[in-house]
Amino acid sequence: MLVKRTLLVLMVLILALSWVSGTAMAQMRLQNGVEVKGALTGSPSGAFAQYELEYPGNDAKLEIKLSLWPPNPLTGCGLGLRVHGWNGFEGRGVPSGDKEGLLEFSYQAKEPTTFLVQVECYGDGGAFAYRLTATGVAAPAAAPAPAARIAAPPPAVYDALFGTTLGNSGGGIRLHSMGYPGHGEDAEVTMTFWPSDPSYDAAIGFLVYDPQGRLVATGQPTGQVGERVATVSAERGGEYAIQVFNYAQDVDISYKLGVAGVANGDHYVDIGGRRLHAVLDGAGGPTIVLESGMGQPLSTWAKVAPEIVKMGRTLAYDRGFVGASEPGPEPRNSWQLATELHTLLHNLRLAPPYVLVGHSSGGFTIRMFAHLYPSEVAGMVLIDATPEDHDMVISKTRTPEEWAAYQANYAKMMAAQSPGVALEFVAKPQNIEMMHQIKLPTNVPIISLVATMVSPTATARDRADKQAAIDLRADWLKQAPQIKQVFAPKSGHFIQNDQPDLVIQAVRDVVAQVSK
């Protein structure tokens, strides 16, 4: 599913990508019975210390203990110990009944696996020191040497993570996760490491394993010292493991792993010095883009996304200042948002044409996108999209004093919202002017969903305002006569929540038309 991810997938992504949104220490391997010491200072986005260990199986008892100082920081900084296995197991440390400030975890199973262990601290500046020990740990498994060289240029990177490893006879193993969509789609994995030297270059590389632990790809030299590339192409999707190895004895390297392709899952995509949080799901068909309303996170699509992703590759994302995305340039008007979306699609290697689905003021964004990039738009769905003349029309039903008071109260309410809402609201006058200067496309299918439900307690003025909004959306047919207007009599403004079947059917109808 696009929005509702399993806890395991989410946590593995957090482990692999925590450098994006929080602070993390470099991963290191836990050795049997060897105590590791550390310290963390909590932050709202999380502070993390990450470790790896090998579990030998054969019903050996694995025990992990996390001792804390001060001994009772649990209420101060949201402390936790999380353990995740490549076999799908997930667990947490629990407070000891005998000793304050001690979290304990135990595990027994017949099959061996690799565990990712995370110490985490959420909060607002609370700090603690810790001691971490693990018993029942196996020695790391050796990785095979890289396969023979093939000539292959490294692909561009849109998603990357970094690590370090000290070479040794055991391979200096590091593990990372990669969301892969399956369906035979290519995903290229690249590795760049430094320092690099021809004398030990062949002893360093990476392997890719599928969710069942089968080797599916090996990093191959590109012709450049310190570079490897591999292509994954398989029918089965899921969380694949990337195993970095370093057999160069006592050589300490840093490395960068990049994944190029269109992998399903969560991505933090660089669009020019800042990152947007995006989620991909589905396969085939035209790429469907879900554009949320003012200040709304991608979770606004939760009720419709599971069906939409069955129609084709689907992108939902948080705009700058919204959800898990980083801030972006101001003003946050439709031109800025449309160009950022275009960069996001390009960096994710999602080829046009696109079916654009926009809710509320997201309609401004997709209309601007269609104006700026007309050859890249195959169809549109407008979900109770904001009419550009709405404010002008309802202002005429009020005295100048009433209208001024209405605007002042609304602006005050918006200013108190999150930056994602407040900054997009401030740009609304610019958006209105821009919409007056552009036209809806006439050469692609468009469906406009219009909410018509009126509250039983609505005043006469409220009813008049609602009818004005309905009439203004009908005026779009003068610009683009091919628009199909569909009324949603049981919906408020969020049709995707109140009548999700209408949204799903509208997207299905447009996709069917553009797929002919």
N, C-alpha and C positions, 0 to 999 in steps of 0.2 A: 504494500500500500504506500501511497505517496506521502501522507501526513502521519499516519499512525505507524511508527516504526517499533520494532521489538526492542526491549531493553538491552538485549545482547548486542544488536547492531549498533544502537546508540552509544553504548559504553565503549565498544571497540573503536568506534569513530572518535569518541572523546579521547581514548588512550592514544590513538594515532595522530589526532589533529589538535590536541590540547594546546599546542603552541599558537594556534590561531586566536583562541578566545580567552585563554587563561595563562598562567605561568607554570612551567613544568621544568623539572630537572631532567637531564638526559637519562634514558633508560640504562640500567645496568643489571647484571645477572646476579641473582641471589645464590650463594653457595651454602651447602648443607651445614647448619649450625653456626654460620659466621654472622655476627651481629653487624648491622648497618645502622649508622647514626645519621640523623638529618634534622632539618628545621624548616618550617613553613609559616608564612604569614598569610592569613586568609584574605580573600578578595571576593567581591560579588560574583565575578566570573569564574572563580575557583583557582586555587593553587594546588599543584599536583606534584607528586614524586612517583616515578614509575619504575617498576622492576620486572624482570622476567625470571622464570625458573622452569626446570624440566621435572616433570613428575614421572617416576619410573613404572607406575602401574603395579600389577601383582598384589593388589590390596595393601600396598605399603601405606602407612599412615603419614599423611602430610599435615604438619601443624605450623601455622603462622601466628606469631604474636607481635603485637604493636603496643609498646609501652610509651606513655605520654608524659610530658612535663611542661607546664604544671599538670598535676594528675587528673584534673577534672575540667578540661577545656571543651567538653562536648557541647555545652550550651552557649559557649562564646564564639565558636567559629565554624560550626557545622562540620565536624570532623567525621571522616569515614575511612574504612578499609574495604576496597572492592577487589574481588578476584574473579577473573574470567578465563575460561579454558577454550582452546581451539576446538574442543569437542562439543562446544555449545553450553557447557556448564557455567553457571554464574552464582556467586555467593558473596556474603559480606561478613566482615568481622563483627562479633557480638561482644558486649561488655562482659568481662569476667565477674562472676559472682563473688569472688574472694578478694580481688585486688582492684582498688580504684585506679582509673586511668589506664586500664589494660583492655585491649580488644583482641579476641582470639578467633581463629578460623581453623577448621580441620576438614580433611577430605580423604576418602578411600575409594578406590575403584580398581578394576582388573586391567583396564587399558591405560597405556601411557599417554600423556598429552603435555602440551606446553601451556603454562599459565602466565597471564599478564596480571600483575599486582599493582594496585594504585592506592597510594595514601593521598587523601584529598582534604582540603580545608576551604569551606565557603564561609564568608563573613565579611566584616568591615574592619580589617586591620588586626584582628586577634592573632597572636603568634603562639606557637608551641614547638618544643623539641621532641624528637621521637627516637626510639630504638626499635628496629625491625629484625626479627630472626625467623628463619624457616628451617624445619627439620623434616627429613624424609625426602630430600631433594636429590635428583639424579644428576650425573655429569651430563653436559650438553652433548647432543648427538653431532657427529661430524657431518659436514656437507661435502658432496663430491666437487671435484674441480670443475671449472667452467668447460663447456663443450667447445668444439672447434670454431674458429673464427668465421664469421660471415660478414659480407659487406652490407651495411644497412645504416642510413643516416638517422640520427636521433630525431624523434618527432618533437614538436613544440609541446611545452608543458603548460597545462592549465591548473593542475592541482598538485601540490608538492608537500613533502615533509622531509625533515632533516634528522640526522642521527650521527653518532660516533661509535667506533668500535676499535678495540685494541687487538691486533692480530695475535693468535696463538695456535697451538696444535689442534685445539678443539674447534677452530673455525671462527672464534669471536662472534658468535651468532647473534643477530638482532632480528626481531620479528615485527612486521607491520601488516595492517589489513588493507584490502582493496575491495570495494564494492564492484561487482561485475554483473552486467545484466543478462548474460547468456545469449541465447538465440543466434549463436554463431557470429555475433558482432565482434569486431577487432578492438582490442584495448592494448595500446602500446605502453610498456613500462620502461622508463629510462633511469639509469643510475649514473651520477657523476660523483667522483670522489677525489679528494685531495688530502695531503700531497700525493702526486702520482709519479711513478717512475717505472720505466720498462723492466727494471730488474725484478720487481715484485708485482707488476700489473696483472699477470695471469692468475695470481693467488687470491684475487679479490673479485667479488661478483655477487649475483643474487639468483635465487630460484623462486618460482611461483608454484604454489600448491592449491588445488581445488578444495572445497569444503570437506571432502572425504580424505584429504591428506595425500592425494595423488599428485606427483610432479607433472605439471602441464607446460612449463616454459622455463628456459634457462637464459639468463642474460648473456648476450653475445657481444664481442668487441665491435666497435663501430669504425675502427681505423684510427681513432684518436685515443691517446693514452689517458686512462682514467675515465673511460666512458663504456657503458654497457646498454644494450637495448634488447627487449624481448616482446613478442606479440602473443597475446592470449586470444584464442578463438575457440569457444566451446559452446555447447548447447545449454549446459547447466549454469544458472546464475547463482549468486550468493556471495558470501564473504570469503574471498580468496586470501591466502597468506603469502606475503612476500618475505622471504628469508634472505637477509644480507649475510655474507660470510667473508671472513678475512683470515687467511692462513699465513699472511706475511708476519713472521714472528716478531713481536714487539714493535710493529709498525702501527702507530695510532693515526687513524684516518677519520675525517669527517666526510659525510656523503649527503647527497640530495636525491630523493626518489621522486619521480614525476610520473603521472598517469595521463596519457593522452588518448582520447576516444570519447565515447558517450556512455560512461558508466552510470548505472542507476545508483541512487542513494543521495546522501548529503554531500554538498561541496561548498567550500569557502573559496570563491573565485575572485582572483585579482582582476580588477577592471581599470587599473592605472593607479596603483598606490593605495588602494583601499579594497576591501573584500566584501562581496555580497554573499549571503547565505542562500543557496539554491538547492532544490530537491528535484531529482529526475526519477521518473518511473515510466513503465510501459515500453513498447517497442513497435516499430513499423509505423505506417501511415504518415500523414503530415504531422509535423511537430506542433503540439498544442501548447499555447502559452497562457497561463492564468495570471491576470493582472488584478491585484486586490484594490479595494477602495481606499479612501484617505486614511493613512496611518494604520491600515490593517495588516497583520502578519499573514504568512502563507497558510496558517491554520484555519483561516476563514473558509477554505475550500474543503474542509474535512468531510462534509457530508456528500460531496459530489465527486471528489477525486478518485475514490476506488473504482467508480464506473468509467470515468473519463479516461483513465490510464489504459483501459482495455481497447480504446479506439486508436491509440497511437502514442508516440513518445510525448510525454507531458512534462512541462517545466512549471513549477511554482517557486516563488522566491520572495524574499524580504527586500524591499527597496532600502536605500540608504536611510539611516536613522530609525529603521523599523526592525523589530524582532532581533535576530542574531546578526544582522548586517551592521557594518561600520558606517559612520557618518559620511556624507558626500558633499559635493559643492553646492552652494546656494546661488540663486534661488531654486527651490524645488518645484519648478514649473514643468509643464508637460513636455517641453522641448528637452530639458535636462533629463527627465525620467526616461523619455523615449530613446535618447542617445545612450544612456546607461544600459537600458535593456538590450539595445542592439549590440553593444560591446560584450555584454554578458553572453548573449547567444553565440556570438563569434568565438569568444574564448572557450566556450563549452563545445565548440565544433558542432553546433546544431544547425544544419543547413536549412535554408529556406526552400519552399515557401512555408509560412506559418499560418495557423488558425489562431487568431487573437481573441481571448475571452476577457472582457473588462467589466468590473463591477463598479457602480457609482462613479467617483472621480477617476477611477481607473479607465473609464471610457475616454476621458481626455487623453490619457497616455497612449492608448492603442489607436485613437484617431490620428494623433500626431505621428505615431510610428508609421501608419499607413500613408500619411502624406510625405514623410521623409524617405521612406523605403517602399514605394508602391509595388515594385516588382517582386518583393519578398513576402507579400501578404496574399494568402489564398482565400481567406474568409474571416468573418468577424461575428462575435456574439456580444451584444451589449446587454448587461444585466442591470436594469433600472439605472442606466447610465445618466449622469447629471446633464441636464440641458443647459446650454450656455446662456440662455436668456431667462432662466428661472428667476433670478433675483430681480431683474428689470420688471418682469411681469407682476410679481407679487408686491413689489414696491408701490405699484399703482393702486393697490387696494388699501393702502394705508396713508395716513397723513404724513407730511414730512417729519413731524416730531415722532410719530409712532415708528416710522421706518428707521430713523436715526437711533431710537432706543432699541429696536429689534437688532440692528447691526451691532450696536455697542455690547449688548448682552451676549450675543452669539460670539463675537470676537473675544470677549472676556472668558467665556467658557472654553473656546478653542485654545487660548493662550495657556490655560491651566493643564492642557493635555500633554502627552509625551511630545518630544521634539518631532517625531515622525508625523504626528497630526498637526501640531502647531505650524511647522514650517510649510507643509503642503497647503494649509488653510491660507497662510499669508500670500501664497502664490496664486490663489484662486482668481483674482482680478486679471493677472497676466494670462492665465489659462483661458478665461472667457474671451479676451481680446484675440488670442491665438486661434480659438475655434471659429471666430468670426472671419478669419482670414483664410481658412482652409475648408475643404469640402470632403464629405464622406466619399469613399470610392464607389464608382457605379459599375465596376466590372467584376466584382466578387460577391458571393452570397453573404448576406448580413441578416441576422435575426436579432430583433430588439425585444427583450422581455420587459414588460411594464407592470409594476406592482400597482394594483388598483384598490386594495383593501383599505377601508377607512374605519377608524375606531368608532364604536357606538357612542362614545362620549365626545367625539369631535365637535367643535364649534362650527358655525356656518362659515367663518373665515378659514378654518382648517380645511373644510371640505372644498372651498373655492381654491385654496392653494394646491390641494391635491389634484383637482381637475385641471388646473393650469399646467401642472407638471405633465399630466397625461397628454394634454393637447400639444405641448411643446415637443414631446417625443414623437408625436404623430407628424409634426412638421418636418422631421428628418426625411420623410418619404418624398418631399419636394426636392431634396438634394439627391437622393438615391432611391428611385422608384422601385428598385428590386428588393428593398428591405421588407422582410416579413415581420409584422408586429404580432406579438403573442402576449395576451393579458394574463396576469397572475392574480386572480381575485381573492386568494387566501393568503396573500403575502404582504408583509411590510417591505421595508427597503431591502432587506437581506433575503432575496428570493432563494438563494442557494441554501439557506437554512430552513425557510418556511415551506417551500415547494421544490425540493432538490430535484425531483423527477423532471420538472420543466426545464431546468438548466441542463440536466444530462441529455434530454431529448433534443434540445436546441443545438448543443455541441455535436451530437450524433448526426443530426440533419445536415449541418454545415460540412462536417467531415465527409459524409456520404456524397455530397455534391462535388466537393473538390477532389474526391478520389475517383470520380468517373473517368 
